[in-house]
Amino acid sequence: MQLQADGTDRFPVLAHLAYDVSDPFAVTAVFSHDGRVLARWSLDREMLGDGLTRPVGVGDVRFRPAVTGRWEELRMDFYGDSHPDGGRHHATVFAWAPGIAAFLRETHDVVAPGTEKIGVDDFLAEVMSGS
């Protein structure tokens, strides 16, 4: 993947995507460069898939398809804290769209879309215990 942050040129970053059935709606993305973790995001799995075909997101995370030359990419825009001048920190990650699609197909083999379940009783017990 490639990262472009606050007006810089793109540079390569290593991205590790993970899927855990205990949080079936999410994909975890960890971005690193030169052995340093730059960011860790929990992404909505359905939104990630939708972003391959159309613009999605209105808040801190936004996805949309992008074509750069002959490459099909997924453009992921991440917005952070405000600057003193009123702007916001902003980073864009460009991923090879067929790779993201393949990863999502593998997650669908584990938990098919529409069959996700969350242990609501366990969640409520955790919230009530103050954890």
C-alpha positions in Angstrom: 0.0 0.0 0.0 1.0 3.6 -0.3 0.5 6.5 2.1 0.1 10.1 1.4 -0.1 12.4 4.4 -0.8 16.2 4.6 0.5 17.1 1.2 3.5 14.7 0.9 4.3 12.4 -2.0 3.1 8.8 -1.7 5.5 6.4 -0.1 5.1 2.6 0.5 3.8 1.3 3.8 3.3 -2.2 5.1 -0.3 -3.0 5.9 -1.5 -5.9 7.9 -5.2 -6.7 7.7 -6.8 -9.0 10.2 -10.2 -10.4 10.8 -11.4 -11.9 14.1 -14.7 -13.8 14.3 -15.2 -12.3 17.8 -15.7 -8.9 16.1 -17.4 -10.0 12.9 -18.3 -6.6 11.6 -14.7 -5.3 11.7 -11.4 -5.5 9.9 -8.3 -4.3 11.8 -5.7 -2.5 9.7 -2.2 -1.8 11.0 0.0 0.4 8.9 3.8 0.5 9.5 6.9 1.8 7.9 10.6 1.1 8.8 9.4 -1.1 11.7 7.3 1.6 13.3 3.5 1.3 13.6 2.1 4.5 12.1 -1.6 3.8 12.7 -4.0 1.1 13.8 -7.6 1.4 12.6 -10.7 -0.8 13.1 -12.6 -0.6 9.9 -16.2 -1.6 9.1 -16.0 -4.8 6.9 -19.1 -3.9 4.9 -18.1 -0.3 4.3 -14.6 -1.5 3.2 -16.3 -3.8 0.5 -18.7 -1.0 -0.6 -15.8 1.4 -1.0 -14.4 -0.9 -3.8 -17.3 0.1 -6.0 -18.6 3.5 -4.7 -17.7 6.4 -2.3 -18.7 5.6 1.3 -18.2 7.3 4.6 -18.9 10.8 5.9 -16.8 11.0 9.1 -13.3 10.3 10.0 -13.0 7.3 7.6 -14.0 7.5 3.9 -13.4 5.0 1.1 -13.8 5.2 -2.7 -12.5 3.5 -5.8 -9.7 5.2 -7.7 -8.0 4.4 -10.9 -4.3 5.4 -11.3 -3.1 4.6 -14.8 -3.9 0.9 -15.1 -4.1 0.3 -11.4 -7.4 -0.2 -9.7 -7.1 1.2 -6.2 -9.1 1.6 -3.1 -8.6 5.1 -1.7 -8.9 5.3 2.1 -9.0 8.7 3.6 -8.4 9.0 7.4 -9.1 12.3 9.2 -7.6 13.0 12.7 -7.4 15.8 15.2 -7.8 19.5 14.2 -4.8 21.7 13.4 -4.5 25.1 15.2 -5.5 26.7 11.9 -8.8 24.9 11.9 -7.9 22.2 9.4 -7.6 18.5 10.2 -4.8 16.0 10.1 -5.4 13.9 7.0 -3.8 10.8 5.5 -4.7 8.8 2.5 -3.8 5.2 2.0 -4.0 3.7 -1.5 -4.5 -0.1 -1.7 -4.5 -2.4 -4.6 -8.3 -3.0 -4.9 -8.1 -6.7 -6.1 -6.0 -7.5 -3.0 -8.6 -6.0 -0.7 -11.4 -7.8 -2.6 -9.5 -11.1 -2.2 -9.0 -10.5 1.6 -12.7 -9.7 2.0 -13.7 -12.9 0.2 -11.6 -14.9 2.7 -13.4 -13.1 5.6 -16.8 -14.0 3.9 -15.7 -17.7 3.9 -15.2 -17.5 7.7 -18.4 -15.4 8.5 -20.8 -14.9 5.6 -22.2 -11.3 5.3 -25.6 -11.2 7.1 -24.7 -14.0 9.5 -22.6 -12.0 11.9 -23.6 -12.3 15.5 -22.6 -10.4 18.6 -23.0 -11.7 22.1 -25.2 -8.9 23.3 -25.6 -10.4 26.8 -21.8 -10.6 27.2 -21.4 -7.1 25.9 -24.0 -5.7 28.3 -22.4 -7.6 31.2 -19.0 -6.1 30.3 -20.5 -2.6 30.1 -22.4 -3.0 33.4 -19.2 -4.2 35.2 -17.4 -1.0 34.2 -14.6 -2.8 32.2 
